[in-house]
Amino acid sequence: MAGHAQSPNARRRARADDLLPLTAVLAELGITRATWYRWRNRGYGPEARRLPNGQIRVRRGALDDFKNSLEAA
């Protein structure tokens, strides 16, 4: 089936409004949780939001923008 070049997960990851769990963000950036919180205390890193259950999520678009800013620097 040539029309199925991407898996459903690959297409889903490409959406800028997807909310990613912090563990996925840490893995993608290659940093530890301690580094994440150190960055956050300094106002550095992608915009994140805390859900009512206390979990942290980052929008795919915000993470991509942050990564692009790293590459440009």
C-alpha positions as CSV (number, residue, x, y, z in Angstrom):
1,M,0.0,0.0,0.0
2,A,2.0,2.9,-1.3
3,G,-0.4,5.5,0.2
4,H,0.6,4.5,3.7
5,A,4.1,6.0,3.9
6,Q,3.6,7.4,7.4
7,S,2.2,5.5,10.4
8,P,-0.7,7.0,12.2
9,N,1.7,7.9,15.1
10,A,4.0,9.8,12.7
11,R,1.2,11.8,11.3
12,R,-0.1,12.5,14.9
13,R,3.3,13.7,16.1
14,A,3.4,16.2,13.3
15,R,0.4,18.2,14.6
16,A,1.6,21.5,16.3
17,D,-1.3,21.5,18.8
18,D,-0.5,18.0,20.2
19,L,0.3,18.1,23.9
20,L,3.4,16.0,24.7
21,P,4.1,14.6,28.2
22,L,7.3,15.8,29.9
23,T,9.0,12.5,29.6
24,A,8.7,12.6,25.8
25,V,10.0,16.2,25.7
26,L,13.0,15.3,27.9
27,A,13.8,12.3,25.7
28,E,13.6,14.4,22.5
29,L,15.8,17.2,23.9
30,G,18.2,14.7,25.5
31,I,18.1,16.3,28.9
32,T,17.3,15.2,32.4
33,R,14.4,16.2,34.6
34,A,16.8,18.2,36.7
35,T,18.1,20.1,33.7
36,W,14.4,20.8,32.7
37,Y,13.6,22.4,36.0
38,R,16.9,24.3,36.1
39,W,16.0,25.7,32.6
40,R,12.5,26.5,33.7
41,N,13.7,28.4,36.8
42,R,15.8,30.5,34.5
43,G,13.0,31.2,32.0
44,Y,14.5,29.0,29.4
45,G,12.9,26.2,27.3
46,P,9.7,25.7,25.5
47,E,6.4,27.0,26.9
48,A,4.8,24.4,29.1
49,R,1.5,24.0,30.9
50,R,0.5,22.2,34.0
51,L,-2.7,20.2,33.7
52,P,-5.2,20.0,36.6
53,N,-3.8,16.6,37.6
54,G,-0.4,18.2,38.0
55,Q,1.2,16.7,34.9
56,I,3.3,18.9,32.6
57,R,2.6,19.1,28.9
58,V,4.4,20.9,26.0
59,R,2.7,21.6,22.7
60,R,4.5,20.0,19.7
61,G,4.7,23.4,18.0
62,A,6.3,25.1,21.0
63,L,8.9,22.3,21.3
64,D,9.7,22.5,17.5
65,D,10.0,26.3,17.8
66,F,12.4,25.9,20.7
67,K,14.5,23.3,18.9
68,N,14.7,25.5,15.8
69,S,15.9,28.4,17.9
70,L,18.7,26.2,19.3
71,E,19.8,25.3,15.8
72,A,19.7,29.0,14.7
73,A,21.9,30.1,17.6
